[in-house]
C-alpha cells in the first residue's frame, strides 16, 4: 500500500478513535473509555492529571452521576510525525475541537463546584480542544498523552426544559438507542 493511502487510513482511524472516546464517556461505558488509551497513557483533564485508571475513576465520579452528558466533536487535525507508515511504532499529534453539554442535578452541581447552584439543576457546557499524542504500537492507534485544553465554559442554572414524551431519549448505559441498533445489526463488539 502506498504511503498516501496508508496515511488516509490512519487519519480515519484516529478520527474514529476520538468519536469512540466521546460515545464511551457519554454512555458511561468506562471499559470503552479504557480501550481508547494505551495502558501507560497520561491524561491532563483539568481537575485530574494522571494515568488511565485514575482518569476513569475521576470520570465516573464526575460524569457517572449525570442524567445527561454529550460531547460534540468538531474538526480534527492529525499531523504525522517523522517515520514510515506501517512501522511498529508510529506517532501522530491530533487536535480535536469539542463542545460538551451536561445536565447536572443539585448533587452533580456540588461535585462540579458550581457556585450559586445549591439545590438546583444546572446546564453546563465546556468548549475546548483535545490535544493528543496518539501512537500505533504494533496494533491500533491509541491515545498515549492527552491534554484537555479548556477554552471557555457556559452555565445556566434552573429548570431544564422537558424533552418531548414521544422523542427518542438518550440513555447513559447499554440501553441507549445506538446500542439497540448495533445489537440488531450484529455489531456487538
C-alpha positions in Angstrom: 0.0 0.0 0.0 1.4 3.4 -0.8 2.2 5.9 1.9 -0.5 8.4 1.0 -3.3 5.8 1.1 -1.9 4.5 4.4 -1.9 8.0 5.9 -5.6 8.5 4.8 -6.5 5.2 6.5 -4.5 6.2 9.6 -6.2 9.6 9.8 -9.7 8.0 9.5 -8.7 5.5 12.3 -7.6 8.4 14.6 -10.7 10.4 13.9 -12.8 7.3 14.7 -10.8 6.9 17.9 -12.0 10.4 19.0 -15.6 9.5 18.3 -15.3 6.2 20.2 -14.0 8.2 23.2 -16.9 10.6 23.1 -19.5 7.8 22.8 -17.9 5.9 25.6 -17.9 8.9 28.0 -21.4 9.9 27.0 -22.9 6.4 27.5 -20.9 5.9 30.8 -19.1 3.0 29.1 -15.9 3.1 31.2 -14.3 0.0 29.7 -14.9 1.7 26.3 -13.0 4.7 27.6 -10.2 2.4 28.7 -9.9 0.9 25.2 -9.0 4.2 23.5 -5.9 4.7 25.7 -2.6 2.9 25.9 -2.3 1.3 29.4 0.6 3.7 30.3 -1.2 6.8 28.9 -1.3 10.1 30.7 -4.4 12.4 30.8 -4.4 16.0 31.8 -8.2 16.7 32.2 -8.2 20.0 34.2 -9.0 18.8 37.7 -7.4 15.4 37.0 -3.8 14.7 35.9 -2.6 11.1 35.8 -3.0 7.6 34.4 -5.9 5.9 32.7 -7.2 4.0 35.8 -7.3 7.2 37.8 -8.9 9.1 34.9 -11.7 6.5 34.7 -12.3 6.8 38.5 -12.4 10.6 38.1 -14.8 10.5 35.1 -17.1 8.0 36.9 -17.3 10.3 39.9 -17.9 13.4 37.9 -19.8 12.2 34.9 -21.3 8.9 36.2 -23.9 10.7 38.2 -25.1 13.0 35.3 -28.6 12.3 34.0 -27.4 13.7 30.6 -24.0 14.2 29.0 -23.0 14.8 25.4 -19.8 15.6 23.5 -19.9 17.2 20.1 -16.6 16.9 18.2 -15.5 19.4 15.6 -12.6 19.5 13.3 -9.8 17.0 14.0 -6.4 17.9 12.6 -4.0 15.0 12.5 -0.3 15.6 11.9 2.0 12.6 11.5 5.5 12.6 13.0 8.5 11.5 11.1 8.6 7.8 10.4 7.3 5.3 7.9 3.7 4.2 7.7 3.2 0.6 8.7 6.0 0.8 11.2 5.6 -1.0 14.5 5.6 2.3 16.4 4.1 5.3 14.7 3.3 8.7 16.3 0.8 11.5 15.4 -0.5 14.6 17.1 -4.2 15.2 16.9 -6.1 18.4 17.8 -9.8 17.8 18.1 -12.2 20.6 19.0 -15.1 19.7 21.3 -18.2 21.1 22.9 -19.9 19.4 25.8 -23.4 19.7 27.2 -24.1 18.3 30.6 -27.2 18.3 32.8 -26.2 18.3 36.5 -28.6 17.5 39.3 -28.1 19.6 42.5 -25.7 16.8 43.8 -23.8 16.9 40.5 -23.5 20.7 40.6 -21.9 20.4 44.1 -19.4 17.8 42.6 -18.5 20.2 39.8 -18.2 23.0 42.4 -20.7 25.3 40.5 -21.1 28.5 42.6 -24.7 29.7 43.2 -26.2 26.4 42.1 -27.1 24.9 45.5 -30.1 22.6 45.2 -30.7 23.5 41.5 -30.4 21.8 38.2 -27.5 23.1 36.1 -26.8 23.0 32.4 -23.0 23.1 31.9 -21.1 23.4 28.7 -17.4 23.3 28.1 -15.7 24.3 24.9 -12.1 23.3 24.1 -9.7 21.0 22.4 -8.3 17.6 23.0 -4.6 17.8 22.2 -3.4 14.2 21.9 -0.3 12.3 21.2 -1.6 9.1 19.6 0.6 6.1 18.9 0.3 2.9 16.9 2.5 0.4 18.8 2.1 -2.7 16.6 -1.7 -2.5 16.9 -4.4 0.1 16.6 -3.9 3.9 17.1 -4.5 4.8 20.8 -4.1 7.8 23.0 -0.7 8.0 24.7 -0.9 11.5 26.1 -3.9 13.8 26.3 -4.2 17.4 27.3 -7.8 18.7 27.6 -7.5 22.4 26.7 -10.5 24.4 28.0 -11.3 27.5 26.1 -14.4 28.6 27.9 -17.5 27.4 29.9 -21.1 28.3 29.8 -23.6 27.8 32.6 -27.3 28.0 33.1 -28.9 27.5 36.5 -32.5 26.4 37.0 -35.2 24.3 35.4 -34.3 22.3 32.3 -37.0 22.3 29.6 -38.5 18.8 29.2 -38.0 16.8 26.0 -40.9 15.5 24.1 -42.5 12.4 25.6 -42.5 10.6 22.2 -38.9 11.6 21.3 -36.1 9.0 21.4 -34.3 9.8 24.7 -30.6 9.3 25.4 -29.5 6.7 28.0 -26.2 6.7 29.8 -25.9 2.9 29.6 -26.2 0.0 27.1 -29.9 0.6 26.6 -29.2 3.8 24.6 -30.8 3.6 21.1 -27.3 3.3 19.4 -26.6 0.0 21.2 -30.1 -1.3 20.4 -29.4 -0.7 16.7 -25.9 -2.1 16.9 -27.2 -5.3 18.5 -29.9 -5.7 15.8 -27.3 -5.2 13.1 -25.0 -7.8 14.7 -22.4 -5.3 15.9 -21.8 -6.5 19.4 -18.1 -5.9 19.7 
